[in-house]
Amino acid sequence: MFFSFKHLIISFLLVSSIIHSNGMEKMVFSEWNKPEINIFYKLPNKITENTKIIFVIHGNSRNADGYLNVWMKLANKHNVLLIAPEFNRSTFPSYNTLMMSTSSGRIRENKDLYLNNSIDLFFEHFNEKFGLEARNYMIYGHSGGSQFVHRYLLLSDNPKASKAVAANAGWYTFLHGAPYPYGIKNPPIELTSAHIRRFLNTEIHILIGSEDVKVDSSVNQSDGANAQGRNRFQRAKNFFNVTTDIVEENNLNFKWKYQIVNGAAHSNSKMSKAAAKILLKDLEEW
């Protein structure tokens, strides 16, 4: 028993050293009214007045450190702070809907767990922690993280996101009359026309892999999700097209873009490469 415990301690220390040897760091965030969470991050070589912030939101695998590691390789020559919060399965099972509903459409009543202002709280924390002067941030999410990103930008009180990439989402919250989370009827929090106008006027890139057409147990097969299309590829296309129609009918400002990533299936690494070309563009390099 003693040997096993000792072995466990040594293993833990080795894992910790691996996290820090490649520059990745981890903190436990507890400065809110929710259970504490792990946040992985990677500082740039040097923090300057031009240091930018990119949030990386994991998929349903919940491997925030793995997602961050992909982006560390893509952004290693750029002056950017990468931040990857980990919404663990036991505490935040429905993080993809901001903890406002289940994927089957049942509204969650515990508003203390709602995540609609979480990213901006983390943003302010890191700004203060490292003396940054960043006025806004960029954000990337894949799969469940993509669901999180677009719903966050719709439902947050005042997101300071300047640019976002939502890649390979399994399903969406459309701006039509379907009940939340499939549409915006009867949302669990206040949703105003100002929210919607701001959402549409944010530079959001909807990315979908050309081969992300497989339908398996990981794809939401509820009636509300199936009404959006048979697979992720169809749902992404329909989400963008329906939103475009709404914008044109109501003469609204619209900064979204739609991109098919050729040859990519449900792959975070391939989608991250495409997203990096968008988010790292014009950033200061070393």
C-alpha positions in Angstrom: 0.0 0.0 0.0 2.9 2.4 0.9 4.6 1.6 -2.4 1.4 2.3 -4.4 0.9 5.6 -2.6 4.5 6.6 -3.2 4.2 5.6 -6.8 1.1 7.8 -7.1 2.9 10.8 -5.7 5.8 10.4 -8.0 3.5 10.0 -11.0 1.7 13.2 -10.0 4.9 15.1 -9.8 6.0 13.8 -13.1 2.8 14.9 -14.7 3.1 18.3 -13.1 6.6 18.7 -14.4 5.5 17.7 -17.9 2.8 20.4 -17.8 5.4 23.1 -16.9 8.3 21.8 -19.0 6.4 22.8 -22.2 5.4 26.2 -20.7 1.8 25.2 -19.9 0.6 26.2 -16.5 -2.5 25.4 -14.5 -4.4 27.4 -11.9 -7.5 26.6 -9.8 -10.1 29.4 -10.3 -12.5 30.0 -7.4 -13.3 33.7 -7.5 -17.0 33.3 -8.4 -20.2 31.8 -7.0 -19.7 28.4 -8.7 -17.5 25.4 -7.9 -13.8 25.9 -8.6 -12.4 24.9 -12.0 -9.0 24.3 -13.5 -7.8 26.8 -16.0 -4.8 25.9 -18.2 -2.8 28.7 -19.8 0.3 29.5 -21.7 2.1 32.9 -21.4 3.9 34.4 -24.3 7.7 34.8 -24.2 7.2 38.3 -22.9 4.1 40.3 -21.9 3.9 43.7 -23.6 1.3 46.3 -24.3 0.5 44.4 -27.5 -0.1 41.0 -25.8 -3.5 39.5 -27.0 -5.7 36.9 -25.4 -7.2 33.8 -27.0 -9.6 31.5 -25.2 -9.7 27.9 -26.3 -12.8 26.0 -25.4 -12.7 22.2 -25.3 -15.2 19.7 -26.7 -17.1 17.0 -24.9 -13.9 15.1 -24.2 -13.2 17.9 -21.6 -9.4 17.7 -22.3 -8.7 21.4 -22.0 -4.9 20.8 -21.6 -4.9 18.8 -24.9 -6.7 21.6 -26.7 -4.3 24.1 -25.3 -1.3 22.0 -26.4 -2.5 22.1 -30.0 -2.8 25.9 -29.9 0.6 26.3 -28.2 2.2 24.8 -31.2 0.2 27.0 -33.6 0.8 30.2 -31.7 4.4 29.7 -30.4 5.7 32.6 -32.4 3.0 35.1 -31.5 2.5 37.5 -28.6 -0.6 35.9 -27.2 -1.8 34.5 -23.9 -3.7 31.3 -24.5 -6.3 30.3 -21.9 -8.2 27.0 -21.7 -10.8 26.6 -19.0 -11.8 23.0 -18.1 -15.6 22.6 -17.5 -15.5 19.1 -15.9 -18.3 16.7 -16.6 -19.4 16.2 -13.0 -19.9 19.9 -12.2 -20.8 21.3 -15.6 -22.4 18.4 -17.6 -24.2 20.8 -19.9 -21.5 23.4 -20.4 -22.3 23.5 -24.1 -25.6 25.1 -23.4 -24.0 27.4 -20.7 -25.6 25.1 -18.1 -29.0 26.5 -19.0 -30.5 23.3 -20.4 -29.8 19.7 -21.2 -29.1 18.7 -24.8 -32.6 17.2 -24.9 -34.1 20.6 -24.2 -35.0 20.4 -20.5 -34.3 23.8 -18.9 -31.9 23.7 -15.9 -33.3 25.7 -13.0 -30.1 26.3 -11.0 -29.1 29.7 -12.3 -26.1 29.9 -10.0 -24.4 27.5 -12.4 -25.2 29.4 -15.6 -22.0 30.2 -17.5 -23.2 33.1 -19.6 -20.6 35.6 -18.1 -17.8 33.1 -17.3 -15.3 34.0 -20.0 -15.4 37.7 -19.3 -14.8 37.0 -15.7 -11.8 34.9 -16.6 -10.7 37.7 -19.0 -10.7 40.3 -16.2 -8.9 37.9 -13.8 -6.0 37.3 -16.2 -5.8 40.9 -17.2 -5.3 41.8 -13.6 -3.1 38.8 -12.7 -0.5 39.6 -15.3 -0.9 43.4 -15.7 -2.3 43.1 -19.2 -3.8 46.0 -21.1 -6.0 43.9 -23.3 -9.4 45.5 -24.0 -10.9 42.4 -25.7 -10.2 38.8 -26.4 -10.6 36.2 -29.2 -12.2 32.8 -28.7 -12.1 29.4 -30.4 -14.3 26.4 -29.6 -14.6 23.0 -31.3 -17.6 20.6 -31.1 -19.2 21.1 -27.7 -16.8 24.1 -27.3 -18.3 25.5 -30.5 -21.7 25.2 -29.1 -20.5 27.0 -26.0 -18.9 29.8 -28.0 -21.9 30.8 -30.1 -24.3 30.6 -27.2 -22.0 32.6 -25.0 -21.8 35.4 -27.5 -25.5 35.4 -27.8 -26.4 35.3 -24.1 -23.6 37.0 -22.3 -24.3 40.4 -20.7 -21.5 42.2 -22.4 -18.9 40.0 -24.0 -15.6 41.7 -24.9 -14.9 39.3 -27.7 -13.5 40.9 -30.9 -13.4 37.8 -33.0 -14.6 34.2 -32.6 -14.4 30.8 -34.4 -17.1 28.2 -33.8 -15.9 24.9 -35.4 -17.9 21.7 -36.0 -20.7 22.3 -33.5 -23.1 19.4 -33.1 -26.1 21.7 -33.1 -27.0 25.3 -32.6 -29.3 27.9 -31.0 -31.1 29.3 -34.1 -32.5 32.8 -34.0 -36.0 31.6 -34.6 -39.1 30.6 -32.6 -38.1 27.1 -31.5 -37.8 26.8 -27.7 -34.4 27.3 -26.1 -31.8 25.7 -26.6 -32.8 25.0 -30.2 -34.2 28.5 -30.8 -34.7 31.7 -28.8 -38.3 31.1 -27.6 -38.6 31.2 -23.8 -34.8 31.5 -22.9 -34.0 30.9 -19.2 -32.5 34.4 -19.0 -33.5 37.7 -20.5 -32.6 37.9 -24.2 -33.2 41.3 -25.8 -33.0 42.7 -29.3 -29.7 44.4 -28.2 -28.3 40.9 -27.4 -29.2 39.7 -30.9 -27.9 42.8 -32.7 -24.6 42.6 -30.8 -24.4 38.9 -31.6 -24.8 39.4 -35.3 -22.4 42.4 -35.3 -19.6 40.3 -33.8 -17.0 38.8 -36.2 -17.9 35.1 -35.8 -16.5 32.5 -38.2 -18.6 29.4 -38.5 -16.3 26.6 -39.6 -17.3 23.1 -40.6 -15.2 20.2 -41.8 -16.2 18.9 -45.3 -16.2 15.4 -44.0 -18.0 16.0 -40.7 -21.0 14.0 -41.8 -20.9 10.9 -39.6 -23.9 10.3 -37.4 -23.1 8.3 -34.3 -23.9 8.4 -30.6 -21.9 11.7 -30.2 -24.4 13.6 -32.4 -27.5 15.0 -30.7 -30.5 13.1 -32.2 -33.2 14.9 -30.3 -36.2 16.2 -32.3 -35.0 19.8 -31.9 -31.5 19.0 -33.1 -32.7 16.8 -36.0 -34.8 19.7 -37.2 -31.6 21.5 -37.9 -30.2 18.8 -40.2 -29.1 15.2 -40.3 -25.5 15.7 -39.4 -23.0 18.4 -38.3 -22.3 19.6 -41.8 -25.9 20.1 -42.7 -26.6 21.8 -39.4 -23.8 24.3 -39.8 -24.9 25.2 -43.3 -28.5 25.6 -42.2 -27.5 27.7 -39.2 -25.6 30.2 -41.3 -28.2 30.3 -44.1 -31.1 30.8 -41.7 -29.2 33.5 -39.9 -28.4 35.2 -43.2 -32.0 35.2 -44.2 -33.0 36.8 -40.8 -30.4 39.5 -41.3 -31.5 40.3 -44.8 -35.2 40.4 -43.8 -34.6 42.8 -40.9 -31.8 44.8 -42.5 -29.3 44.1 -39.7 -25.6 44.5 -39.5 -23.8 41.1 -40.0 -20.1 40.3 -39.6 -20.3 36.5 -39.7 -18.4 34.3 -42.2 -18.9 30.7 -43.2 -16.0 28.4 -44.1 -15.8 24.7 -45.1 -12.5 23.2 -44.2 -11.8 20.7 -46.9 -10.7 17.2 -45.9 -11.5 17.7 -42.2 -13.9 15.4 -40.4 -14.6 15.9 -36.6 -11.0 16.8 -35.9 -10.0 19.5 -33.5 -6.4 19.6 -34.8 -7.4 20.2 -38.4 -10.0 22.8 -37.4 -7.6 24.5 -35.1 -5.1 25.0 -38.0 -7.8 26.7 -40.0 -8.9 28.8 -37.0 -5.4 29.9 -36.3 -5.1 31.5 -39.7 -8.1 33.6 -38.7 -7.3 34.4 -35.1 -3.5 34.8 -35.3 -3.7 37.0 -38.4 -2.1 40.4 -37.7 -0.8 39.4 -34.2 2.6 40.5 -33.2 5.3 37.9 -33.8 8.6 37.4 -32.0 
